[in-house]
Amino acid sequence: MTKALVEIAKTVIQSETDSILKLKDRADQNFIDASTLLQDCQGKVVLIGTRKSGQTARKIVARLASTGTPAFFVHPGLATS
């Protein structure tokens, strides 16, 4: 049982490592532009999303708020109300 859990852990860690390494190749001018927009933002940052992207947006909002950037999440179904 313990050996199987260690193998599962190693598989997950390798998968996460591969994903992070893929991000390296995606860091381009779009990353710089997005970073600059966030840095220069004078108001609040609004993130939207549903399902998995909504969960990710909520996590980003929490991270931004913890670093002093005013941010909040809006469900897209409520954004038009």
N, C-alpha and C positions, 0 to 999 in steps of 0.2 A: 504494500500500500504506500509506504513512504517513498519508495523508489519511483513509483508511478507519479506521485505528486511532484517530485523533483523534476521528472521529465516534462510534465505539463508546464511547470514553472519555467523551465529552460525554453520550451517552445514559445510560450507567451513572451518572454523577454526577447527572444530572437525576432519574433514578429514585430514587437514594438521598436526594436533597434533598426530593423529594415525600414519601417515607416519613417522614423526620424531621419535616417540617411537619405531617403527620397526627398524630404523637405529641403535638404541642402541645395538640390538642383533647381528648386522652385523659387529660391530667393533671388528676385530680380527687381526691376524698376517698379513693378506693381507693389512689392513689399515696401519699398522706400516711399512711394506715393501714399500708401495707406498709413504708414507710420507717421509721415509728415502731417497728414490730415488729422490724425488723432492728437498729435502733439500740439498743433495749432488751434484745435477746437476751442472756441470761446464759450460754447454752451454745453448741453448735455449730449452724451452719446446714446443713441437709441438703437437697440438691436431687436430684430424680429426673427421668428422662425417657428416651425411646427415640428412636432415629433423629435427626431434626433437633432436636427438643426436648432430646434427650440431649446433643447437641453444644453447644447453647446453654447448657445447665445446666453442662457442664464448663467453658465459658468464664467463666460467672458465678462458679463456684467459684474459678477461678484469679484472677479480679479481686478477689473478696472476700479471699482468702488474701493477696494482695499488699498489701492495705490493712489487714491485721491482724485481720480477722474470721475466726475458725475456721470452715471450711466444708469439706464433702466431698460427692462425688457417689456415689449408689448406683443401680445399674441396677434397675429395678422388678422384673425377674425374680428378682433376688437379695434383694430387700427383705423377702420373706416367709420366707426361710430362717432 
